[in-house]
Amino acid sequence: MEKWDNQKTKDLIEIVLALKSEKEVKKFFRDLMTEKELLELGNRWKAAQMLSEGLSYPEIQKETRLSTRTIARISNWLKNGKGGYKLALNKLHHHSSSRKRLAMT
């Protein structure tokens, strides 16, 4: 099996970082992936958020339609992975807190 951290994936990450807006990212992701693949990634991200909030597997499964096996994998990566989920969740929390503060002013 090919190592995932290679020049092709580095190039992919580089172009995602170079995109400037939500609109650009949406266009790129939609051309890059099928609708089903995009929905799957969105559901995995939603499951990570729900797990971090302490929701149960049945609640997550109902919302995302992911298998309990996939939810368990996400839970494991959330706890024992490379820290990517935690990093993204912290950024999401910080971003939404900043938006709320701006809305109050």
C-alpha positions in Angstrom: 0.0 0.0 0.0 1.3 3.4 -0.9 2.2 5.7 2.0 -0.5 8.5 2.3 2.0 11.2 3.2 3.6 11.6 -0.2 4.1 14.3 -2.8 0.6 13.9 -4.2 -1.1 14.5 -0.9 1.3 17.4 -0.1 0.3 19.0 -3.4 -3.3 18.5 -2.5 -2.9 20.1 0.9 -0.9 23.0 -0.7 -3.7 23.8 -3.1 -6.4 23.7 -0.4 -4.3 26.1 1.6 -3.9 28.4 -1.4 -7.7 28.7 -2.0 -9.0 32.0 -0.7 -12.7 31.6 0.0 -15.4 29.2 0.9 -16.7 29.5 -2.6 -13.3 28.5 -4.1 -13.0 25.5 -1.7 -16.6 24.4 -2.5 -15.9 24.5 -6.3 -12.6 22.6 -5.9 -14.0 20.0 -3.6 -17.0 19.4 -5.8 -14.8 18.9 -8.8 -12.4 16.7 -6.8 -15.0 14.4 -5.2 -18.4 12.9 -5.9 -21.4 14.2 -3.9 -21.3 10.9 -2.0 -17.7 11.4 -1.0 -18.4 15.0 0.1 -21.4 13.8 2.2 -19.3 11.1 3.8 -16.6 13.6 4.8 -19.2 16.0 6.2 -20.7 13.2 8.2 -17.4 12.1 9.6 -16.7 15.7 10.6 -20.1 16.0 12.2 -19.5 12.7 14.1 -16.2 14.1 15.5 -18.0 17.2 16.7 -20.8 15.2 18.3 -18.3 12.9 20.0 -16.5 15.8 21.4 -19.8 17.1 22.8 -20.3 13.7 24.5 -23.2 12.5 22.4 -24.0 8.8 22.2 -23.3 6.5 19.3 -27.1 6.1 18.6 -27.5 9.8 18.5 -24.6 10.2 16.1 -25.7 7.3 14.0 -29.2 8.8 13.7 -27.8 12.2 12.6 -25.0 11.0 10.3 -26.1 7.6 9.2 -22.6 6.4 9.7 -22.0 2.8 10.9 -21.1 2.3 14.6 -17.8 0.9 13.3 -17.0 4.2 11.5 -18.1 6.2 14.6 -15.8 4.0 16.8 -12.9 4.7 14.4 -13.5 8.4 14.6 -13.7 8.2 18.3 -10.4 6.3 18.4 -8.8 8.9 16.1 -10.2 11.7 18.3 -8.6 10.2 21.4 -5.5 8.6 20.0 -4.9 10.0 16.5 -2.5 12.6 15.3 -4.4 15.4 17.0 -6.0 16.7 13.8 -9.6 16.4 15.0 -8.7 18.1 18.3 -6.9 20.9 16.5 -9.8 21.5 14.1 -12.4 21.3 16.9 -10.4 23.9 18.9 -10.2 26.2 15.8 -14.0 25.7 15.2 -14.7 26.6 18.8 -12.4 29.7 18.6 -13.9 30.7 15.3 -17.5 30.5 16.5 -16.6 32.3 19.8 -15.1 35.1 17.7 -18.2 35.3 15.5 -20.5 35.5 18.6 -18.4 38.3 20.1 -18.6 40.2 16.8 -22.3 39.8 16.6 -22.8 41.2 20.1 -21.0 44.5 19.2 
